[in-house]
Amino acid sequence: AMKRYILKMGEKSRMNRNPKFSYENWGPTFFSFKYLQFVLKVKWKRLEDEAYEGHPAPNTPVVNLSGEVCHLLDFMKDNRPLILNFGSCT
């Protein structure tokens, strides 16, 4: 039932039109114990990373274009504001 649901969501988002997106490549690992452990670990680490209006931004880890792990506030320069732009290339 879950496989049918995921594939139906793939149809809505048109992911199934991508020849490299095959359920057989990623589906069996999606509900594995290792995947569940990973998700819980990430969620646990991010519990404190919540942004509230008028409060300092969380200094979350990010990966730069070189693949190095740094922190969000490492990009601050002097007294200038840090502007984040989120988008998608799909």
C-alpha positions as CSV (number, residue, x, y, z in Angstrom):
1,A,0.0,0.0,0.0
2,M,2.8,2.4,0.9
3,K,4.6,1.6,-2.4
4,R,1.4,2.5,-4.3
5,Y,1.0,5.7,-2.3
6,I,4.6,6.8,-3.0
7,L,4.4,6.0,-6.7
8,K,1.1,8.0,-6.9
9,M,2.8,11.0,-5.2
10,G,5.6,10.6,-7.8
11,E,3.0,10.8,-10.6
12,K,1.6,14.1,-9.1
13,S,5.1,15.6,-8.9
14,R,6.1,14.2,-12.2
15,M,9.1,12.5,-10.6
16,N,8.2,9.3,-12.4
17,R,9.1,10.9,-15.8
18,N,12.7,11.0,-14.7
19,P,14.3,7.8,-16.0
20,K,16.9,7.9,-13.2
21,F,14.1,8.0,-10.6
22,S,13.2,4.3,-10.3
23,Y,11.4,3.0,-7.2
24,E,13.5,-0.1,-7.3
25,N,16.7,2.0,-6.8
26,W,15.5,3.7,-3.6
27,G,12.3,2.2,-2.4
28,P,13.6,-0.8,-0.5
29,T,15.8,1.4,1.6
30,F,13.2,4.0,2.3
31,F,11.5,2.1,5.1
32,S,14.6,0.3,6.4
33,F,15.7,0.4,10.0
34,K,18.9,2.3,9.0
35,Y,16.8,5.0,7.3
36,L,14.6,5.3,10.3
37,Q,17.7,5.7,12.6
38,F,19.0,8.4,10.3
39,V,15.8,10.4,10.3
40,L,15.5,10.2,14.1
41,K,19.1,11.3,14.5
42,V,18.6,14.3,12.3
43,K,15.3,15.2,14.0
44,W,16.9,14.9,17.4
45,K,19.8,17.2,16.5
46,R,17.5,19.8,15.0
47,L,15.1,20.0,18.0
48,E,16.7,23.2,19.2
49,D,16.9,24.8,15.7
50,E,13.7,26.8,15.6
51,A,13.5,30.3,14.4
52,Y,11.3,32.8,16.3
53,E,10.6,36.3,15.2
54,G,12.7,38.8,17.1
55,H,15.1,36.2,18.4
56,P,18.6,35.2,17.0
57,A,18.6,32.8,14.2
58,P,19.8,29.2,14.9
59,N,23.4,28.6,13.9
60,T,22.6,25.4,11.9
61,P,25.3,23.5,10.1
62,V,25.3,23.9,6.3
63,V,27.4,22.5,3.4
64,N,29.0,25.0,1.1
65,L,29.6,24.6,-2.6
66,S,33.0,23.0,-1.9
67,G,31.4,20.3,0.2
68,E,32.7,21.7,3.5
69,V,30.5,21.6,6.6
70,C,30.3,25.0,8.3
71,H,27.7,27.0,10.2
72,L,25.1,29.4,8.9
73,L,26.4,32.4,10.9
74,D,29.9,31.8,9.5
75,F,28.7,33.7,6.5
76,M,28.0,36.9,8.5
77,K,30.2,39.9,7.5
78,D,30.7,42.8,9.9
79,N,27.3,44.5,10.6
80,R,25.7,43.5,7.3
81,P,22.5,41.4,7.3
82,L,22.7,37.9,6.1
83,I,20.1,37.1,3.4
84,L,19.1,33.6,2.7
85,N,17.4,32.7,-0.6
86,F,15.8,29.3,-0.9
87,G,14.9,27.8,-4.2
88,S,14.7,24.7,-6.3
89,C,16.4,23.7,-9.6
90,T,13.8,21.1,-10.5
